[in-house]
């Protein structure tokens, strides 16, 4: 026959075994959840890095396009002046031809009909000026594009001794996500000399 002490001891052992099994099951579930969360956080961090890299590339492209656009705009203004001068020269030449043909009316046998289209020249000049002014009125992008960077952030608390003493934690290499560095996306002003 069992004594009262043996029954209590058996009950304590049974309860301890139940708690141990529950703790092991809980640790296994926690390990799966940890693994899932670790993958999610790692993917977010990778996405942040990719975003920053691509944003830096786009900022570089935009800066390059701005320089090229500025250069082409200056060239367009220069070409506009050249075309305007050529149109004025062409108009003067047509006026000279018209004057010579009119002077020839009495002495020439056959004179071809010719007239200078003054309104056409003026319309063409106005359209060129309007197109150039419209380009100048277009909104310009911001002068200085900030650089996007990732700045490390320390958000993890110091690992407790209790956590280190749990067998599943060190066997499964469970950390408090210490191996994943948290980052903060920041905007950093560029040096104006860098843009030229």
SEZA-149481 format. One record per residue: x, z, y of N, C-alpha, C in turn; residue number from 0; residue in three letters. Coordinates in steps of 0.02 Angstrom, whole numbers, plus 50000, padded with zeros to 5 digits. Each point is the difference from the previous one (the first is absolute). Layout:
N
SITE  n_east   n_up  n_north  ca_east  ca_up  ca_north  c_east   c_up  c_north    i   aa
SITE       X      Z        Y        X      Z         Y       X      Z        Y  NUM  ALA
...
***
This chain:
196
SITE  n_east   n_up  n_north  ca_east  ca_up  ca_north  c_east   c_up  c_north    i   aa
SITE   50041  50000    49942    49959  50000     50058   50044  50000    50063    0  UNK
SITE   49977  49961    50048    50038  49993     50061   49986  50059    50046    1  UNK
SITE   50052  50018    50031    49990  50053     50048   49977  49970    50066    2  UNK
SITE   49977  50045    50041    49974  49979     50065   50055  49967    50041    3  UNK
SITE   50060  50025    49995    50056  49972     50038   50016  49930    49976    4  UNK
SITE   49997  49989    49933    50015  49934     49973   49947  49949    50023    5  UNK
SITE   49937  50021    50002    49947  49955     50023   50011  49981    50073    6  UNK
SITE   50016  50049    50040    50013  49986     50071   50060  49954    50008    7  UNK
SITE   50051  50012    49959    50060  49959     50003   49984  49928    49979    8  UNK
SITE   49960  49992    49946    49981  49934     49978   49958  49965    50054    9  UNK
SITE   49956  50038    50031    49958  49971     50053   50043  49979    50059   10  UNK
SITE   50049  50040    50018    50046  49982     50055   50040  49938    49981   11  UNK
SITE   50024  49997    49938    50039  49942     49977   49957  49937    50001   12  UNK
SITE   49938  50006    49976    49954  49943     50000   49986  49977    50071   13  UNK
SITE   49987  50047    50043    49987  49983     50070   50062  49968    50032   14  UNK
SITE   50059  50027    49985    50062  49972     50027   50010  49929    49975   15  UNK
SITE   49984  49988    49936    50007  49932     49972   49951  49952    50034   16  UNK
SITE   49938  50023    50012    49951  49959     50034   50024  49983    50071   17  UNK
SITE   50026  50051    50034    50025  49989     50068   50061  49954    50000   18  UNK
SITE   50043  50008    49950    50059  49958     49995   49980  49927    49987   19  UNK
SITE   49952  49990    49955    49975  49932     49987   49968  49970    50062   20  UNK
SITE   49960  50041    50035    49968  49976     50061   50052  49983    50053   21  UNK
SITE   50052  50042    50005    50053  49987     50049   50037  49935    49982   22  UNK
SITE   50014  49990    49936    50034  49939     49978   49957  49939    50014   23  UNK
SITE   49935  50005    49987    49955  49945     50014   49996  49987    50075   24  UNK
SITE   49998  50054    50038    49998  49994     50073   50064  49967    50026   25  UNK
SITE   50057  50020    49972    50064  49971     50021   50004  49926    49982   26  UNK
SITE   49973  49981    49942    50000  49929     49981   49956  49960    50048   27  UNK
SITE   49943  50027    50018    49956  49966     50048   50034  49996    50068   28  UNK
SITE   50032  50055    50020    50035  50001     50064   50057  49949    50000   29  UNK
SITE   50033  49992    49943    50055  49951     49995   49973  49929    50009   30  UNK
SITE   49943  49985    49970    49969  49933     50008   49980  49989    50073   31  UNK
SITE   49969  50051    50030    49979  49994     50070   50061  49992    50045   32  UNK
SITE   50052  50039    49986    50061  49995     50039   50029  49929    49995   33  UNK
SITE   50003  49973    49939    50027  49932     49991   49959  49949    50038   34  UNK
SITE   49935  50006    49997    49957  49954     50036   50012  50005    50076   35  UNK
SITE   49999  50062    50025    50011  50010     50072   50069  49977    50021   36  UNK
SITE   50050  50010    49957    50068  49979     50017   50002  49924    50008   37  UNK
SITE   49967  49964    49954    49999  49927     50005   49963  49977    50063   38  UNK
SITE   49945  50033    50016    49963  49982     50061   50043  50010    50062   39  UNK
SITE   50032  50058    50004    50042  50015     50058   50060  49952    50003   40  UNK
SITE   50030  49986    49942    50056  49953     49999   49978  49931    50023   41  UNK
SITE   49941  49978    49980    49974  49935     50023   49987  50000    50075   42  UNK
SITE   49974  50054    50026    49988  50005     50072   50067  49996    50038   43  UNK
SITE   50050  50036    49975    50065  49998     50033   50031  49930    49997   44  UNK
SITE   49992  49967    49943    50026  49932     49995   49962  49953    50048   45  UNK
SITE   49936  50010    50006    49960  49960     50046   50022  50012    50072   46  UNK
SITE   50014  50062    50017    50023  50016     50068   50066  49964    50013   47  UNK
SITE   50046  50003    49953    50065  49966     50009   49990  49925    50008   48  UNK
SITE   49957  49971    49959    49987  49929     50004   49969  49982    50067   49  UNK
SITE   49953  50042    50022    49967  49989     50065   50051  50000    50056   50  UNK
SITE   50044  50050    49999    50050  50005     50054   50048  49941    49998   51  UNK
SITE   50022  49980    49940    50045  49943     49995   49967  49937    50027   52  UNK
SITE   49938  49989    49980    49965  49940     50023   49985  50003    50075   53  UNK
SITE   49983  50059    50024    49987  50008     50072   50063  49985    50040   54  UNK
SITE   50057  50023    49975    50063  49985     50034   50014  49925    50000   55  UNK
SITE   49986  49968    49943    50009  49928     49996   49954  49963    50049   56  UNK
SITE   49938  50022    50004    49952  49969     50046   50021  50012    50073   57  UNK
SITE   50024  50060    50014    50023  50014     50068   50059  49955    50018   58  UNK
SITE   50045  49990    49953    50056  49955     50011   49977  49929    50011   59  UNK
SITE   49951  49978    49959    49973  49933     50009   49966  49992    50068   60  UNK
SITE   49963  50051    50020    49965  49997     50064   50050  49998    50058   61  UNK
SITE   50052  50038    49995    50052  49999     50051   50032  49931    50003   62  UNK
SITE   50015  49973    49942    50030  49933     49997   49952  49948    50029   63  UNK
SITE   49937  50005    49983    49950  49953     50026   49992  50007    50075   64  UNK
SITE   50004  50061    50025    49995  50011     50072   50058  49966    50036   65  UNK
SITE   50060  50008    49973    50059  49968     50031   49992  49924    49998   66  UNK
SITE   49979  49975    49943    49993  49927     49993   49944  49975    50046   67  UNK
SITE   49945  50037    50003    49945  49980     50044   50021  49999    50073   68  UNK
SITE   50039  50050    50019    50024  50003     50069   50045  49940    50015   69  UNK
SITE   50044  49985    49953    50045  49943     50008   49960  49935    50005   70  UNK
SITE   49950  49992    49956    49960  49939     50000   49956  49996    50063   71  UNK
SITE   49978  50057    50024    49959  50001     50061   50042  49976    50060   72  UNK
SITE   50062  50023    50004    50044  49977     50054   50012  49925    49994   73  UNK
SITE   50009  49977    49938    50012  49928     49989   49937  49960    50019   74  UNK
SITE   49941  50028    49984    49937  49966     50017   49993  49993    50075   75  UNK
SITE   50016  50052    50037    49996  49997     50074   50049  49947    50025   76  UNK
SITE   50059  49999    49971    50050  49950     50020   49975  49929    49986   77  UNK
SITE   49972  49990    49940    49974  49934     49981   49939  49981    50043   78  UNK
SITE   49960  50050    50018    49943  49987     50044   50024  49972    50067   79  UNK
SITE   50053  50029    50026    50027  49975     50063   50026  49929    49993   80  UNK
SITE   50032  49985    49944    50027  49933     49988   49943  49949    49995   81  UNK
SITE   49948  50018    49961    49942  49955     49992   49965  49989    50067   82  UNK
SITE   49994  50052    50038    49968  49994     50066   50039  49952    50044   83  UNK
SITE   50066  50007    50000    50042  49955     50040   49994  49928    49975   84  UNK
SITE   49999  49991    49933    49993  49932     49973   49932  49970    50018   85  UNK
SITE   49947  50041    49999    49935  49973     50019   49998  49981    50074   86  UNK
SITE   50033  50040    50042    50004  49983     50071   50039  49935    50010   87  UNK
SITE   50055  49992    49963    50039  49938     50004   49959  49940    49976   88  UNK
SITE   49962  50010    49946    49958  49947     49974   49946  49980    50051   89  UNK
SITE   49972  50050    50032    49949  49986     50051   50030  49961    50058   90  UNK
SITE   50059  50021    50023    50034  49964     50054   50015  49927    49980   91  UNK
SITE   50022  49992    49938    50015  49932     49976   49937  49958    49999   92  UNK
SITE   49945  50028    49977    49937  49962     50000   49978  49983    50071   93  UNK
SITE   50009  50046    50046    49982  49986     50070   50044  49944    50026   94  UNK
SITE   50065  50001    49985    50045  49946     50022   49978  49933    49970   95  UNK
SITE   49983  49999    49936    49977  49938     49968   49936  49976    50033   96  UNK
SITE   49955  50046    50014    49937  49982     50032   50013  49970    50069   97  UNK
SITE   50046  50029    50038    50016  49974     50066   50030  49930    49996   98  UNK
SITE   50044  49989    49951    50032  49935     49993   49948  49947    49978   99  UNK
SITE   49955  50020    49956    49948  49953     49978   49953  49983    50058  100  UNK
SITE   49984  50048    50042    49957  49986     50058   50036  49954    50049  101  UNK
SITE   50065  50010    50007    50038  49956     50044   50004  49929    49974  102  UNK
SITE   49991  49993    49936    50006  49935     49967   49934  49962    49999  103  UNK
SITE   49945  50030    50021    49934  49968     49995   49999  49932    50034  104  UNK
SITE   50028  49994    50057    49996  49937     50038   50047  49947    49973  105  UNK
SITE   50058  50018    49975    50049  49950     49981   50000  49984    49925  106  UNK
SITE   49971  50043    49959    50000  49989     49927   49937  49961    49980  107  UNK
SITE   50007  49958    49949    49942  49962     49976   49950  50045    49965  108  UNK
SITE   50025  50037    49952    49954  50043     49962   50025  50072    50004  109  UNK
SITE   49956  50043    50018    50018  50070     50005   49956  50039    49951  110  UNK
SITE   50032  50039    49959    49963  50041     49952   49969  50060    50037  111  UNK
SITE   49940  50018    49981    49970  50058     50032   50038  50064    49979  112  UNK
SITE   50017  50040    50048    50038  50062     49987   49981  50051    50052  113  UNK
SITE   49991  50061    49978    49988  50054     50048   50029  50065    49971  114  UNK
SITE   50018  50044    50044    50029  50064     49981   49943  50050    49989  115  UNK
SITE   50003  50033    49944    49948  50050     49983   50022  50069    50027  116  UNK
SITE   49988  50010    50065    50022  50062     50032   49964  50061    49970  117  UNK
SITE   49937  49993    49988    49960  50055     49973   50025  50019    49930  118  UNK
SITE   50018  49950    49959    50026  50014     49933   50065  50040    50002  119  UNK
SITE   50044  49981    50046    50063  50037     50007   49987  50072    50021  120  UNK
SITE   49956  50008    50048    49985  50068     50024   49968  50042    49945  121  UNK
SITE   49955  49970    49961    49968  50035     49945   50051  50022    49948  122  UNK
SITE   50046  49954    49983    50052  50016     49950   50044  50057    50025  123  UNK
SITE   50019  49998    50063    50042  50054     50028   49963  50067    49999  124  UNK
SITE   49936  49998    50019    49961  50062     50000   49993  50028    49930  125  UNK
SITE   49989  49957    49950    49994  50024     49931   50065  50030    49976  126  UNK
SITE   50056  49970    50017    50065  50028     49980   50009  50069    50032  127  UNK
SITE   49985  50005    50064    50007  50065     50034   49954  50052    49970  128  UNK
SITE   49938  49980    49985    49951  50046     49972   50024  50025    49930  129  UNK
SITE   50026  49954    49960    50024  50019     49933   50059  50048    50005  130  UNK
SITE   50045  49987    50046    50058  50045     50008   49979  50068    50026  131  UNK
SITE   49953  50001    50047    49976  50065     50027   49961  50039    49948  132  UNK
SITE   49964  49964    49958    49962  50034     49947   50047  50034    49951  133  UNK
SITE   50056  49968    49984    50049  50030     49955   50030  50062    50032  134  UNK
SITE   50009  49999    50065    50030  50057     50034   49953  50059    50003  135  UNK
SITE   49934  49986    50001    49950  50053     50004   49988  50034    49933  136  UNK
SITE   50022  49969    49946    49989  50028     49933   50033  50069    49996  137  UNK
SITE   49968  50045    49964    50026  50068     49994   50066  50000    49963  138  UNK
SITE   50044  50042    50023    50065  50004     49968   50002  50062    49955  139  UNK
SITE   50038  49997    49947    50005  50058     49955   50037  50056    50035  140  UNK
SITE   49996  50060    49973    50035  50056     50032   50075  49986    50004  141  UNK
SITE   50030  50025    50052    50071  49986     50012   50045  50030    49945  142  UNK
SITE   49989  50063    49986    50044  50034     49952   49959  50022    49940  143  UNK
SITE   50019  49974    49943    49966  50018     49938   50039  50059    49970  144  UNK
SITE   49966  50055    49989    50036  50058     49972   50020  49987    49927  145  UNK
SITE   50052  50032    49980    50024  49994     49931   49963  50053    49959  146  UNK
SITE   49976  49979    49943    49965  50046     49954   50051  50027    49951  147  UNK
SITE   50001  50066    49994    50048  50031     49955   49965  50055    49960  148  UNK
SITE   50031  50017    49945    49977  50057     49960   50046  50059    50015  149  UNK
SITE   49970  50056    50015    50038  50060     50013   49984  50050    49945  150  UNK
SITE   50051  50025    49965    49987  50049     49947   49968  50063    50028  151  UNK
SITE   49954  50027    49962    49966  50062     50019   50007  50049    49943  152  UNK
SITE   50018  50061    50016    50007  50051     49948   49935  50039    49997  153  UNK
SITE   49961  49986    49948    49935  50034     49993   49997  50042    49937  154  UNK
SITE   50051  49996    49959    49997  50037     49936   50027  50070    50009  155  UNK
SITE   49963  50049    49974    50025  50069     50004   50057  50009    49949  156  UNK
SITE   50037  50053    50009    50053  50015     49952   49969  50013    49932  157  UNK
SITE   50033  49976    49949    49973  50008     49933   50006  50073    49979  158  UNK
SITE   49946  50027    49975    49999  50070     49982   50034  50012    49933  159  UNK
SITE   50023  50061    49991    50032  50019     49937   49950  49999    49942  160  UNK
SITE   49937  50017    50015    49949  50000     49948   49990  49929    49973  161  UNK
SITE   50002  49952    50045    49990  49930     49979   50057  49978    49955  162  UNK
SITE   50061  50022    50015    50058  49982     49960   49998  50033    49931  163  UNK
SITE   49965  50056    49995    49998  50036     49936   49947  49974    49952  164  UNK
SITE   49956  49956    50022    49948  49974     49956   50032  49946    49956  165  UNK
SITE   49997  50009    49934    50033  49952     49955   49977  49928    50009  166  UNK
SITE   49935  49990    50008    49975  49932     50008   50026  49968    50064  167  UNK
SITE   50007  50040    50052    50023  49973     50064   50071  49973    49995  168  UNK
SITE   50045  50035    49967    50068  49973     49995   50007  49951    49943  169  UNK
SITE   49959  50006    49948    50003  49952     49944   49973  49931    50022  170  UNK
SITE   49947  50000    50038    49969  49937     50023   50029  49977    50067  171  UNK
SITE   50050  50035    50025    50030  49985     50065   49949  49999    50056  172  UNK
SITE   49956  50049    49998    49949  50005     50053   50031  50034    50060  173  UNK
SITE   49997  49967    50055    50024  50029     50063   49940  50006    50046  174  UNK
SITE   50010  50025    50057    49945  50001     50049   50007  49939    50044  175  UNK
SITE   50008  49943    49967    50009  49935     50032   50062  50000    50045  176  UNK
SITE   50049  50042    49982    50061  50004     50039   50041  49935    49995  177  UNK
SITE   49992  49965    49944    50038  49938     49991   49972  49942    50040  178  UNK
SITE   49940  50009    50028    49970  49949     50043   50005  50024    50072  179  UNK
SITE   50036  49963    50040    50007  50020     50070   49941  49976    50041  180  UNK
SITE   49972  50044    50038    49945  49981     50044   50029  49970    50064  181  UNK
SITE   49965  49950    50026    50022  49966     50060   49945  49999    50052  182  UNK
SITE   50021  49991    50061    49953  49991     50055   50019  49934    50034  183  UNK
SITE   49950  49958    50014    50013  49937     50034   50003  50015    50074  184  UNK
SITE   50055  49978    50031    50009  50012     50072   50015  49933    50035  185  UNK
SITE   49985  49997    50063    50017  49942     50042   50059  50020    50044  186  UNK
SITE   50051  49959    49997    50060  50014     50040   50010  49943    50049  187  UNK
SITE   50009  50017    50063    50010  49949     50051   50065  49962    49987  188  UNK
SITE   49997  49935    50010    50060  49959     49991   50040  50001    50064  189  UNK
SITE   50064  49990    49991    50045  49993     50057   49988  49931    50031  190  UNK
SITE   49988  49996    50066    49987  49934     50030   50057  49950    49988  191  UNK
SITE   50061  50024    49994    50056  49954     49987   49993  49968    49932  192  UNK
SITE   49966  50034    49954    49990  49975     49933   49953  49939    50000  193  UNK
SITE   49956  49997    50049    49950  49947     50002   50028  49935    50028  194  UNK
SITE   50053  50003    50037    50028  49938     50030   50043  49962    49953  195  UNK
***
